[in-house]
Amino acid sequence: MYDVAIIGGGPGGLSFAIHAENIKSIVIEEHKSIGVPVHCGECISDLCLRKFELRPPKDAIARAVNGVNVIFPGNSETVLNEKGYVLNKDKFEQYLADIALKKGAEIKTGARVENIERKEGYWSLKTSEGTIDAKMIVDASGQNQLISQLLNINKPSKKVIGIQYRMDNVELNDYLNFYLWQEYAPHGYVWVIPKSMKENGMANVGLVTDDIKNAKQNLDRFIKEKGWTDIKFSFGGMIPSSGPLKQTYYTGVLLVGDAAGFTSPLFEGGTHLGLMSGKLAAQVASDAVRTNDYSQNKLKEYEELWKKEFPPYNTIIKGKDALYDKLTTDDLEEIGKLLPKNFDNFGWKEKVLLGAKMMIKNPVLYKKNILDALFALAYSEAKYYGW
Ligand SMILES: Cc1cc2nc3c(=O)[nH]c(=O)nc-3n(C[C@H](O)[C@H](O)[C@H](O)COP(=O)(O)OP(=O)(O)OC[C@H]3O[C@@H](n4cnc5c(N)ncnc54)[C@H](O)[C@@H]3O)c2cc1C
C-alpha cells in the first residue's frame, strides 16, 4: 500500500514526487523512458530553475536565451529581456526523475493506468502491469486528464494543438521568437525557438492553434515563406487552453499540471506551472498523510494554495480571446507599431497610457477590448508563469 500513486512522470508528477516529504510514493509512467517522446517547445525561464533550485546537467540544456521576442504582422518586434533556456526536455525530465528517486520515490515505467476503483479508504489502480493500491492518487497524466474522465468530475479542457518541426539551417537570434501571425496560427501563434548556437541554425519551429485540421499545412506555409526547408523530424501534442478545471481535488485525489488545466493562458507553456502545482499538491498531501485525512475538505487546501499563487486566469483568457479573436491582422500590425521596442520596465501605468494612445488613434479598438488584450500580454512574464 502506497501513500500516494502519481499517474504520469512529466514535470507535474515528478515535482510532486520530489517535494513529497515523508510520503511513500510511486510514479507510474506509461512510456518506457521518462521524458520520451518529447512533446514540448522546451523553453524554461531562469526564474523557474532558480525558484526550484534546479541545476540541470549540461546535456539537459541546449542553450541559453535572452528572453522573448514578440513579432507582430508587418514585422514590428517588441522584446522582453528575461533570461531563460531551451532544454533537451527528455534529459531535463530524467534529471527530475533522478532527484525524485534520491528523495525516496519509486518510479515504474512502461505501466499504463487504465482504471481505478474505490475500496475502503484507498484507491486500487489497474495498470497494464498489474494492480497498485494507494491511499491517494495524484493525477499528473497531462492533457489526457485521466482521473477527470474516469471519475467524471470535470468537463475536459478545451484544447489547442501544438505542432512543430526540429529544423536545421534556420535563421536564429538569441530569443524565443513568438509570431502573432493569425494567418498561420488562428487563435494562437507561431514560434521559432533556437536549439543551438548560431552555427547550424538548429531550431524548434512550430505553432499552436485551434485550427487543428489545417495546423500542419499552415506550419508548412510559414516555413516556406521563411525559405527554410531542412526538416529533421516533427513532434507535438495537445495543450489544455481553457484554464484550470472546475475541481482540482476530490476524496483522495489531487490534480496537477496539464491534468488540472494549468497551462499559461497566453503562450500555453506549462512546465513552470506543472512544477509549482506538483509542489503545492505535495505540501497538502504530506499533511493529509500525516493526519490520515484524505477527505475533500482537507484536500481543498490545495485549491486555496494554487489560487493564491497563479495569475488571474479568467481575466487573462478574456484578454487572449480579445487578442486572438477580435483584433484583425491590420489591428495587430498597428498595435505592433505603437508598442515600445522593449517591454522591460514597462509598468502598468505605461500600459494604460499606451492603451489610451491606441484608442485615440483607432477608437474601434476600444470595442475590441484592446485593454484586455494588453493586459493579457502584460502577463507574459515568467514571474506570472507566462512562459
Ligand atoms: C508542442 C508543444 C510545445 C510546448 N512547449 C512548451 C514550452 O516551450 N515550455 C513550456 O513550459 N511548456 C510547453 N508545452 C507545455 C508542456 O509540455 C506541458 O504543459 C507540461 O509538460 C505539463 O507537464 P505535466 O507533467 O502536467 O504533463 P506531461 O508532461 O504531459 O506528462 C504527463 C505524463 O503522463 C503520462 N501518462 C498519461 N496518461 C497516463 C496513464 N494513463 N498511465 C500512465 N502514464 C500516463 C504521459 O506519458 C506523460 O509522460 C508545450 C506543449 C506542446 C504540446
The ligand as an SDF file (V2000), in Angstrom:
LIG
                    3D

 53 58  0  0  0  0  0  0  0  0999 V2000
    4.0650   21.2380  -28.9310 C   0  0  0  0  0  0  0  0  0  0  0  0
    4.1380   21.6900  -27.5030 C   0  0  0  0  0  0  0  0  0  0  0  0
    5.0650   22.6640  -27.1410 C   0  0  0  0  0  0  0  0  0  0  0  0
    5.1590   23.0790  -25.8120 C   0  0  0  0  0  0  0  0  0  0  0  0
    6.1220   23.9790  -25.4850 N   0  0  0  0  0  0  0  0  0  0  0  0
    6.3060   24.3190  -24.1900 C   0  0  0  0  0  0  0  0  0  0  0  0
    7.4080   25.1390  -23.7970 C   0  0  0  0  0  0  0  0  0  0  0  0
    8.2480   25.5280  -24.6040 O   0  0  0  0  0  0  0  0  0  0  0  0
    7.5310   25.4570  -22.4780 N   0  0  0  0  0  0  0  0  0  0  0  0
    6.6510   25.0060  -21.5430 C   0  0  0  0  0  0  0  0  0  0  0  0
    6.7900   25.3600  -20.3660 O   0  0  0  0  0  0  0  0  0  0  0  0
    5.6190   24.2230  -21.8890 N   0  0  0  0  0  0  0  0  0  0  0  0
    5.4350   23.8410  -23.1750 C   0  0  0  0  0  0  0  0  0  0  0  0
    4.4180   22.9860  -23.5180 N   0  0  0  0  0  0  0  0  0  0  0  0
    3.5180   22.5060  -22.4610 C   0  0  0  0  0  0  0  0  0  0  0  0
    4.2320   21.4820  -21.5790 C   0  0  0  0  0  0  0  0  0  0  0  0
    4.7930   20.4620  -22.3770 O   0  0  0  0  0  0  0  0  0  0  0  0
    3.2500   20.8850  -20.5850 C   0  0  0  0  0  0  0  0  0  0  0  0
    2.4600   21.9020  -20.0340 O   0  0  0  0  0  0  0  0  0  0  0  0
    3.9970   20.1710  -19.4590 C   0  0  0  0  0  0  0  0  0  0  0  0
    4.7540   19.1150  -19.9650 O   0  0  0  0  0  0  0  0  0  0  0  0
    2.9800   19.6630  -18.4550 C   0  0  0  0  0  0  0  0  0  0  0  0
    3.5630   18.7750  -17.5600 O   0  0  0  0  0  0  0  0  0  0  0  0
    2.6730   17.6150  -16.9400 P   0  0  0  0  0  0  0  0  0  0  0  0
    3.5760   16.8420  -16.0560 O   0  0  0  0  0  0  0  0  0  0  0  0
    1.4320   18.1590  -16.3890 O   0  0  0  0  0  0  0  0  0  0  0  0
    2.2180   16.7110  -18.1760 O   0  0  0  0  0  0  0  0  0  0  0  0
    3.0730   15.9120  -19.2220 P   0  0  0  0  0  0  0  0  0  0  0  0
    4.4070   16.4900  -19.4180 O   0  0  0  0  0  0  0  0  0  0  0  0
    2.2120   15.7440  -20.4030 O   0  0  0  0  0  0  0  0  0  0  0  0
    3.2780   14.4940  -18.5290 O   0  0  0  0  0  0  0  0  0  0  0  0
    2.2210   13.5950  -18.3750 C   0  0  0  0  0  0  0  0  0  0  0  0
    2.7930   12.1980  -18.3460 C   0  0  0  0  0  0  0  0  0  0  0  0
    1.7430   11.2810  -18.0100 O   0  0  0  0  0  0  0  0  0  0  0  0
    1.9010   10.1130  -18.7720 C   0  0  0  0  0  0  0  0  0  0  0  0
    0.5840    9.4580  -18.8200 N   0  0  0  0  0  0  0  0  0  0  0  0
   -0.5410    9.9380  -19.4070 C   0  0  0  0  0  0  0  0  0  0  0  0
   -1.5580    9.0530  -19.2260 N   0  0  0  0  0  0  0  0  0  0  0  0
   -1.0490    8.0290  -18.4990 C   0  0  0  0  0  0  0  0  0  0  0  0
   -1.6130    6.8220  -17.9900 C   0  0  0  0  0  0  0  0  0  0  0  0
   -2.8810    6.5100  -18.2030 N   0  0  0  0  0  0  0  0  0  0  0  0
   -0.8260    5.9960  -17.2900 N   0  0  0  0  0  0  0  0  0  0  0  0
    0.4880    6.2970  -17.0650 C   0  0  0  0  0  0  0  0  0  0  0  0
    1.0750    7.4160  -17.5350 N   0  0  0  0  0  0  0  0  0  0  0  0
    0.3160    8.2690  -18.2320 C   0  0  0  0  0  0  0  0  0  0  0  0
    2.3960   10.6320  -20.1100 C   0  0  0  0  0  0  0  0  0  0  0  0
    3.0550    9.6300  -20.8340 O   0  0  0  0  0  0  0  0  0  0  0  0
    3.3300   11.7600  -19.7000 C   0  0  0  0  0  0  0  0  0  0  0  0
    4.6550   11.3240  -19.5450 O   0  0  0  0  0  0  0  0  0  0  0  0
    4.2900   22.5340  -24.8310 C   0  0  0  0  0  0  0  0  0  0  0  0
    3.3710   21.5610  -25.1910 C   0  0  0  0  0  0  0  0  0  0  0  0
    3.2960   21.1230  -26.5030 C   0  0  0  0  0  0  0  0  0  0  0  0
    2.3100   20.0550  -26.8650 C   0  0  0  0  0  0  0  0  0  0  0  0
  1  2  1  0
  2  3  1  0
  2 52  2  0
  3  4  2  0
  4  5  1  0
  4 50  1  0
  5  6  2  0
  6  7  1  0
  6 13  1  0
  7  8  2  0
  7  9  1  0
  9 10  1  0
 10 11  2  0
 10 12  1  0
 12 13  2  0
 13 14  1  0
 14 15  1  0
 14 50  1  0
 15 16  1  0
 16 17  1  0
 16 18  1  0
 18 19  1  0
 18 20  1  0
 20 21  1  0
 20 22  1  0
 22 23  1  0
 23 24  1  0
 24 25  2  0
 24 26  1  0
 24 27  1  0
 27 28  1  0
 28 29  2  0
 28 30  1  0
 28 31  1  0
 31 32  1  0
 32 33  1  0
 33 34  1  0
 33 48  1  0
 34 35  1  0
 35 36  1  0
 35 46  1  0
 36 37  1  0
 36 45  1  0
 37 38  2  0
 38 39  1  0
 39 40  1  0
 39 45  2  0
 40 41  1  0
 40 42  2  0
 42 43  1  0
 43 44  2  0
 44 45  1  0
 46 47  1  0
 46 48  1  0
 48 49  1  0
 50 51  2  0
 51 52  1  0
 52 53  1  0
M  END
$$$$
